[in-house]
């Protein structure tokens, strides 16, 4: 194995779109997080001693009414004007028109995209010829991701996640950043995007029962934050989390700041799914839950009649960054390959694909704000909160406007030209335009994550 930062071995590369999970089904149904169960202090900004204790033990804290609904009301109005709503004929004050909209959605959704795939081409569809990839290779996330998940129709509006006005009233809301600094400690990296608005729609009663899909996001997120945008009751799709799951998974990782699963990790996940009582985040618009980034979670069970509308954010400290998490499509029937933490992407030299062919699609998991490995590869600490603040010092507004990863690597993301607000996204680029071939199937990506600090990598 290669030796790298902190003289730690480089772990095998992973697909940036992967999440950590196991095949066993969840055992327990979730219980609602009603305000009467909150520790003292949940109704005001700050961290009470009881909230600190709860976060240390269970890895989450809820703040009620943290963001005034009036702050994001215009975004909700805008949501109702978008193609996934308009094409279904859904009416805002008629819940009967909200049920199972997927039957009206196009099978091949290409709303809100520029003709910038591989430089100047339309984003491909499932059956389009791909000179840079096998036919049918995924294109990564679309601005409007429309799916059927565990029985419920879901619209993940990733495109609004990089809208500056939305970021200002969600991931970068002053009250949210205040809480992040109290939990993580400064300097806090001011988010430049969130994952967007995730809407779970009510289903027809004749359809299969809604189910949980517990997993842990495999990206360098320190705090996962969910914000309720419209009131959510029990069994209405509330973000569901497994208390204490991060504490159980943390010692099984090979690293403290990057999730690197080991042989012990699947057993820990299975134990969580079998024995930890999940809770569903219920409450009013403007309620926010802050979770350790390695918390096992799921979209909630949705048997209700309302649209579950929530926003999801990734929050981190300012840290020295590692490589961007690239993935490259296979060609001529060859496999997809992924970049490792050293910025090396290795194409098999004995396969059907020419390893020196740089005209292949490379993409990133652009929906997240934390799209770079952390440079520090230290093993897990004895105390998983060793580098956290947890209310020891008051928030001092130590928020840093670190450049976004797409700016560091000069990649398009924001809508341009005729693309409307709420669209956009990072297209594939040719491998040869972003990496250098070193021979024997090895392509090396540059490290630009820390140049803004005045340190040329």
C-alpha positions as CSV (number, residue, x, y, z in Angstrom):
1,X,0.0,0.0,0.0
2,X,1.0,3.6,-0.5
3,X,2.1,5.5,2.5
4,X,0.7,9.0,2.9
5,X,-0.3,11.7,5.3
6,X,0.6,10.8,8.9
7,X,2.4,7.7,7.5
8,X,-1.0,6.0,7.4
9,X,-1.8,3.5,4.6
10,X,-4.1,4.7,1.8
11,X,-7.4,2.9,2.1
12,X,-9.0,1.3,-1.0
13,X,-10.9,3.9,-3.1
14,X,-14.7,4.1,-2.7
15,X,-17.5,5.4,-4.9
16,X,-18.4,8.9,-3.7
17,X,-22.1,8.0,-4.3
18,X,-21.9,5.1,-1.9
19,X,-23.5,5.1,1.6
20,X,-22.5,2.7,4.3
21,X,-25.2,0.1,5.0
22,X,-25.8,-3.6,5.3
23,X,-28.4,-5.9,3.8
24,X,-30.3,-6.7,6.9
25,X,-33.7,-4.9,7.4
26,X,-34.5,-2.5,10.2
27,X,-36.2,-4.2,13.1
28,X,-37.9,-1.4,15.1
29,X,-40.4,1.2,14.1
30,X,-39.5,4.8,15.0
31,X,-40.9,6.9,17.9
32,X,-41.7,10.6,17.4
33,X,-39.5,13.4,18.9
34,X,-42.2,15.4,20.6
35,X,-41.2,18.6,22.4
36,X,-42.0,17.2,25.9
37,X,-39.1,14.7,25.4
38,X,-36.6,17.5,24.6
39,X,-34.0,18.3,27.3
40,X,-34.2,21.8,28.9
41,X,-33.0,24.5,26.5
42,X,-34.5,23.1,23.3
43,X,-36.7,26.2,22.9
44,X,-33.8,28.7,22.7
45,X,-30.5,29.1,21.0
46,X,-27.5,27.8,22.9
47,X,-26.5,24.5,24.6
48,X,-27.7,23.6,28.1
49,X,-25.7,21.1,30.1
50,X,-28.5,18.5,29.5
51,X,-28.2,19.1,25.7
52,X,-24.5,18.6,25.9
53,X,-24.9,15.4,27.7
54,X,-27.5,14.2,25.2
55,X,-25.2,15.0,22.2
56,X,-22.3,13.2,23.8
57,X,-24.4,10.1,24.5
58,X,-26.8,10.0,21.5
59,X,-25.1,12.3,18.9
60,X,-28.0,14.7,18.3
61,X,-29.7,17.8,19.7
62,X,-33.0,19.4,18.5
63,X,-33.6,23.2,18.6
64,X,-37.2,24.2,18.3
65,X,-38.1,27.3,16.3
66,X,-34.5,28.0,15.6
67,X,-35.3,29.5,12.1
68,X,-38.4,31.6,11.7
69,X,-40.6,30.1,8.9
70,X,-40.9,33.6,7.4
71,X,-37.2,33.5,6.6
72,X,-37.8,30.7,4.0
73,X,-41.4,31.3,3.1
74,X,-40.4,32.7,-0.4
75,X,-38.4,29.5,-1.1
76,X,-41.5,27.4,-0.3
77,X,-43.5,29.6,-2.7
78,X,-40.8,29.0,-5.3
79,X,-41.0,25.2,-4.7
80,X,-44.6,25.1,-5.8
81,X,-43.7,26.7,-9.1
82,X,-41.2,24.0,-10.1
83,X,-41.7,21.4,-12.9
84,X,-42.1,18.4,-10.6
85,X,-45.1,20.1,-9.1
86,X,-46.5,21.9,-12.1
87,X,-46.5,18.8,-14.4
88,X,-48.5,16.8,-11.8
89,X,-51.3,19.3,-11.6
90,X,-50.7,19.5,-7.8
91,X,-52.6,22.4,-6.1
92,X,-51.2,23.9,-2.9
93,X,-54.5,23.9,-1.0
94,X,-55.8,20.6,-2.3
95,X,-54.0,17.6,-0.6
96,X,-55.9,15.2,-2.8
97,X,-53.6,16.3,-5.7
98,X,-50.4,15.5,-3.9
99,X,-50.7,11.7,-3.8
100,X,-48.1,9.6,-5.7
101,X,-47.0,12.1,-8.3
102,X,-44.5,9.8,-9.9
103,X,-47.0,8.6,-12.5
104,X,-46.9,12.1,-14.0
105,X,-43.1,12.6,-13.9
106,X,-41.1,12.0,-17.0
107,X,-39.0,8.8,-17.1
108,X,-36.0,10.8,-18.4
109,X,-35.8,14.1,-16.4
110,X,-33.4,16.7,-17.8
111,X,-34.9,19.9,-16.3
112,X,-32.5,22.7,-15.4
113,X,-29.4,21.6,-17.3
114,X,-26.9,23.3,-19.5
115,X,-25.3,21.7,-22.6
116,X,-22.0,21.4,-20.8
117,X,-21.5,17.7,-20.5
118,X,-17.9,16.9,-21.3
119,X,-17.5,20.5,-22.3
120,X,-20.3,21.3,-24.7
121,X,-22.7,18.4,-25.0
122,X,-26.2,17.8,-23.6
123,X,-26.4,15.7,-20.4
124,X,-26.9,12.1,-21.6
125,X,-30.0,10.0,-21.1
126,X,-30.1,6.3,-20.2
127,X,-29.8,5.0,-23.8
128,X,-27.7,7.8,-25.4
129,X,-24.3,6.8,-26.9
130,X,-21.5,7.8,-24.6
131,X,-18.1,8.4,-26.2
132,X,-16.8,8.9,-22.7
133,X,-18.6,6.1,-21.0
134,X,-20.6,2.9,-21.4
135,X,-24.2,3.4,-22.4
136,X,-26.4,3.5,-19.3
137,X,-23.7,4.8,-17.0
138,X,-25.1,7.1,-14.4
139,X,-24.7,10.8,-14.8
140,X,-24.6,11.6,-11.1
141,X,-27.3,13.7,-9.5
142,X,-29.7,15.9,-11.5
143,X,-31.0,19.2,-10.3
144,X,-34.4,17.6,-9.8
145,X,-33.9,14.0,-8.7
146,X,-37.3,12.1,-8.9
147,X,-37.5,8.6,-7.5
148,X,-39.7,6.0,-5.8
149,X,-38.0,5.1,-2.5
150,X,-39.2,2.4,-0.1
151,X,-42.8,2.9,-1.4
152,X,-43.0,6.8,-1.3
153,X,-42.4,9.1,-4.2
154,X,-39.5,11.5,-3.5
155,X,-38.3,14.7,-5.1
156,X,-34.8,15.8,-4.1
157,X,-34.3,19.3,-5.3
158,X,-30.5,19.4,-5.4
159,X,-30.5,22.4,-7.7
160,X,-31.8,24.8,-5.1
161,X,-29.0,23.7,-2.7
162,X,-26.5,26.0,-4.4
163,X,-28.9,28.9,-4.7
164,X,-27.3,31.8,-2.6
165,X,-30.7,33.0,-1.2
166,X,-31.6,29.5,-0.1
167,X,-28.2,28.8,1.5
168,X,-28.5,32.1,3.4
169,X,-31.8,31.1,5.0
170,X,-30.9,27.4,5.6
171,X,-27.4,26.0,5.9
172,X,-25.8,29.4,6.5
173,X,-28.6,30.9,8.6
174,X,-26.9,32.9,11.5
175,X,-28.8,30.8,14.1
176,X,-27.7,27.5,12.5
177,X,-24.1,28.7,12.3
178,X,-24.2,29.8,15.9
179,X,-25.2,26.3,16.9
180,X,-22.6,24.7,14.7
181,X,-19.9,26.8,16.4
182,X,-21.2,25.8,19.8
183,X,-21.1,22.2,18.9
184,X,-18.0,21.9,16.6
185,X,-16.0,24.9,17.7
186,X,-14.5,27.4,15.3
187,X,-13.4,28.1,12.8
188,X,-16.5,26.9,11.1
189,X,-16.5,26.6,7.3
190,X,-19.4,28.7,6.0
191,X,-21.4,26.3,3.7
192,X,-21.7,27.3,0.1
193,X,-24.5,24.8,-0.7
194,X,-26.8,22.3,1.0
195,X,-28.2,19.0,-0.3
196,X,-31.4,20.9,-1.1
197,X,-35.0,20.3,-0.3
198,X,-36.1,16.7,0.0
199,X,-39.9,16.2,-0.4
200,X,-41.6,12.9,0.4
201,X,-45.1,12.6,-1.0
202,X,-48.1,10.8,0.4
203,X,-48.9,7.5,-1.2
204,X,-52.1,5.8,-2.3
205,X,-53.3,3.5,0.5
206,X,-53.3,0.6,-1.9
207,X,-49.5,0.9,-2.4
208,X,-47.0,-1.1,-0.3
209,X,-46.2,0.1,3.2
210,X,-43.5,2.6,3.7
211,X,-40.2,1.2,5.1
212,X,-37.0,2.4,6.7
213,X,-33.7,2.3,4.9
214,X,-31.0,2.9,7.5
215,X,-27.6,4.0,6.2
216,X,-24.7,6.3,7.1
217,X,-23.5,8.8,4.5
218,X,-20.0,8.0,3.3
219,X,-18.6,11.6,3.0
220,X,-16.5,13.9,5.2
221,X,-19.4,15.6,7.0
222,X,-18.9,16.4,10.7
223,X,-22.4,17.7,11.4
224,X,-25.5,16.5,9.4
225,X,-28.3,19.0,9.9
226,X,-32.0,18.6,9.0
227,X,-34.4,21.6,9.0
228,X,-38.2,21.1,8.9
229,X,-39.7,23.4,6.3
230,X,-43.4,22.5,6.9
231,X,-44.9,20.9,10.0
232,X,-44.3,17.2,10.3
233,X,-46.3,14.8,12.5
234,X,-45.7,11.2,13.4
235,X,-45.5,8.8,10.4
236,X,-45.4,11.7,8.0
237,X,-41.9,11.0,6.7
238,X,-39.8,12.8,9.4
239,X,-36.0,12.3,9.2
240,X,-35.4,9.2,11.2
241,X,-32.2,8.7,13.2
242,X,-30.6,6.0,15.4
243,X,-29.5,7.6,18.7
244,X,-26.0,6.7,19.7
245,X,-25.2,5.1,16.3
246,X,-22.3,7.4,15.6
247,X,-20.7,6.4,18.9
248,X,-21.0,2.7,18.0
249,X,-19.6,3.2,14.5
250,X,-16.8,5.6,15.3
251,X,-14.3,3.2,16.8
252,X,-14.8,0.8,13.9
253,X,-13.5,3.3,11.4
254,X,-9.8,3.3,10.4
255,X,-9.7,7.1,10.6
256,X,-11.1,9.7,12.9
257,X,-12.2,12.3,10.3
258,X,-12.7,10.3,7.1
259,X,-15.1,7.4,7.4
260,X,-13.1,4.2,6.4
261,X,-15.1,1.1,7.2
262,X,-13.2,-1.9,8.6
263,X,-14.1,-5.5,9.1
264,X,-15.8,-4.6,12.4
265,X,-18.1,-2.0,10.8
266,X,-20.8,-4.2,9.3
267,X,-21.5,-6.0,12.6
268,X,-21.8,-2.6,14.3
269,X,-24.3,-1.5,11.7
270,X,-26.3,-4.7,12.0
271,X,-26.4,-4.3,15.8
272,X,-27.7,-0.8,15.5
273,X,-30.5,-1.8,13.1
274,X,-31.5,-4.7,15.3
275,X,-31.3,-3.1,18.8
276,X,-31.3,0.7,18.7
277,X,-34.7,2.4,19.0
278,X,-35.0,4.9,16.0
279,X,-36.7,8.2,16.4
280,X,-38.4,10.3,13.8
281,X,-37.8,14.1,13.8
282,X,-41.3,15.6,14.1
283,X,-42.2,19.2,14.8
284,X,-42.9,22.6,13.4
285,X,-41.5,24.5,10.5
286,X,-38.2,26.0,11.6
287,X,-37.3,23.2,14.0
288,X,-33.7,21.9,13.4
289,X,-31.9,18.7,14.4
290,X,-28.1,18.6,14.6
291,X,-26.5,15.1,14.3
292,X,-23.0,13.8,14.3
293,X,-22.1,13.2,10.7
294,X,-21.8,9.4,11.2
295,X,-25.3,9.0,12.6
296,X,-27.2,6.2,11.0
297,X,-30.4,7.6,9.5
298,X,-33.2,7.1,7.0
299,X,-36.0,8.8,5.3
300,X,-39.0,8.4,7.6
301,X,-42.0,6.1,7.3
302,X,-44.7,8.2,5.5
303,X,-48.3,7.0,5.8
304,X,-49.7,10.5,6.2
305,X,-51.5,12.9,3.9
306,X,-49.0,15.8,3.9
307,X,-45.8,16.4,1.9
308,X,-42.8,15.9,4.1
309,X,-40.6,18.9,3.2
310,X,-37.2,19.3,4.8
311,X,-33.7,20.7,4.0
312,X,-30.5,18.8,4.6
313,X,-27.1,20.4,5.2
314,X,-23.4,19.3,5.7
315,X,-21.4,21.4,8.2
316,X,-17.7,21.3,9.0
317,X,-14.8,23.0,10.6
318,X,-12.2,24.7,8.5
319,X,-9.5,22.0,7.9
320,X,-6.7,21.2,5.6
321,X,-8.4,19.4,2.8
322,X,-7.4,16.3,0.9
323,X,-8.3,15.4,-2.7
324,X,-11.6,15.9,-4.3
325,X,-13.6,12.6,-4.5
326,X,-13.6,11.8,-8.2
327,X,-15.2,8.8,-10.0
328,X,-14.6,7.8,-13.6
329,X,-17.0,5.9,-15.8
330,X,-16.0,2.7,-17.6
331,X,-15.8,2.4,-21.3
332,X,-16.2,-0.5,-23.8
333,X,-17.7,-2.6,-21.0
334,X,-14.9,-1.8,-18.5
335,X,-15.8,-1.0,-14.8
336,X,-16.2,2.3,-13.1
337,X,-13.1,3.3,-11.1
338,X,-12.7,5.8,-8.2
339,X,-10.0,8.1,-7.0
340,X,-8.3,7.2,-3.7
341,X,-7.2,9.6,-0.9
342,X,-3.9,10.2,-2.6
343,X,-5.6,11.5,-5.7
344,X,-4.7,8.4,-7.7
345,X,-7.2,6.7,-10.1
346,X,-6.1,3.3,-11.4
347,X,-7.6,1.8,-14.5
348,X,-6.9,-1.9,-14.9
349,X,-4.2,-2.5,-17.5
350,X,-5.4,-6.0,-18.3
351,X,-9.0,-5.2,-19.0
352,X,-11.1,-4.3,-22.1
353,X,-10.5,-0.6,-21.6
354,X,-7.4,1.4,-22.7
355,X,-6.0,2.7,-19.4
356,X,-4.3,5.6,-21.2
357,X,-7.6,6.8,-22.8
358,X,-8.3,10.2,-21.1
359,X,-11.6,10.8,-23.0
360,X,-13.7,9.3,-20.3
361,X,-16.3,10.9,-18.0
362,X,-15.2,11.9,-14.5
363,X,-17.8,13.3,-12.0
364,X,-18.1,14.1,-8.3
365,X,-20.9,13.8,-5.8
366,X,-21.8,17.5,-6.3
367,X,-24.9,17.6,-4.1
368,X,-22.8,17.9,-0.9
369,X,-20.8,20.8,0.4
370,X,-18.2,18.4,1.8
371,X,-16.8,16.9,-1.3
372,X,-13.1,16.7,-0.3
373,X,-11.4,14.2,1.9
374,X,-9.9,15.6,5.1
375,X,-6.1,15.6,4.8
376,X,-5.6,14.4,8.4
377,X,-5.8,10.6,8.5
378,X,-5.3,10.1,12.3
379,X,-6.9,6.9,13.7
380,X,-10.0,7.4,15.9
381,X,-9.4,9.2,19.2
382,X,-10.2,7.7,22.6
383,X,-12.8,10.5,22.9
384,X,-14.7,10.9,19.6
385,X,-15.4,14.5,20.7
386,X,-11.8,15.4,21.4
387,X,-11.8,18.2,18.8
388,X,-15.3,19.4,19.4
389,X,-16.4,22.4,21.5
390,X,-19.8,21.1,22.9
391,X,-20.5,24.4,24.6
392,X,-17.2,24.8,26.4
393,X,-16.7,28.2,24.8
394,X,-19.3,30.7,23.6
395,X,-19.8,31.2,19.9
396,X,-17.7,34.1,18.8
397,X,-18.8,34.2,15.1
398,X,-15.6,32.5,13.9
399,X,-17.1,31.6,10.5
400,X,-14.7,31.5,7.6
401,X,-15.7,31.8,3.9
402,X,-13.6,29.0,2.6
403,X,-13.8,28.8,-1.2
404,X,-16.3,26.2,-2.4
405,X,-14.7,23.0,-3.8
406,X,-16.1,23.7,-7.3
407,X,-14.3,27.1,-7.2
408,X,-11.0,25.6,-6.1
409,X,-11.1,23.2,-9.1
410,X,-12.7,25.7,-11.6
411,X,-15.8,23.7,-12.3
412,X,-19.2,25.0,-13.3
413,X,-22.1,24.5,-10.9
414,X,-24.3,27.6,-10.7
415,X,-27.0,28.1,-13.3
416,X,-25.8,30.1,-16.3
417,X,-27.3,31.2,-19.7
418,X,-30.8,30.0,-20.1
419,X,-30.8,27.7,-17.1
420,X,-33.3,28.9,-14.5
421,X,-32.7,29.4,-10.8
422,X,-32.9,26.1,-9.1
423,X,-31.1,24.3,-11.9
424,X,-27.4,23.7,-12.7
425,X,-25.0,21.1,-11.4
426,X,-21.5,19.9,-12.1
427,X,-21.3,18.0,-15.5
428,X,-18.8,15.3,-16.4
429,X,-15.4,16.5,-17.6
430,X,-12.9,14.5,-19.7
431,X,-10.4,12.7,-17.4
432,X,-7.5,14.1,-19.4
433,X,-8.6,17.7,-18.6
434,X,-8.4,17.2,-14.8
435,X,-5.7,14.6,-14.3
436,X,-2.3,13.5,-15.6
437,X,-1.5,10.1,-16.9
438,X,1.6,8.5,-15.2
439,X,1.6,5.1,-17.0
440,X,0.6,1.6,-15.8
441,X,-3.1,2.7,-15.6
442,X,-2.4,5.5,-13.0
443,X,-3.9,8.9,-13.4
444,X,-3.0,11.6,-10.8
445,X,-5.4,14.4,-9.8
446,X,-4.0,17.7,-8.5
447,X,-4.6,18.8,-4.9
448,X,-5.9,22.3,-4.8
449,X,-7.9,22.2,-1.5
450,X,-5.6,24.3,0.5
451,X,-4.2,26.8,-2.0
452,X,-6.5,29.5,-0.6
453,X,-4.6,29.3,2.7
454,X,-1.5,30.5,0.9
455,X,-0.1,26.9,0.9
456,X,0.7,25.7,-2.6
457,X,0.2,22.0,-2.7
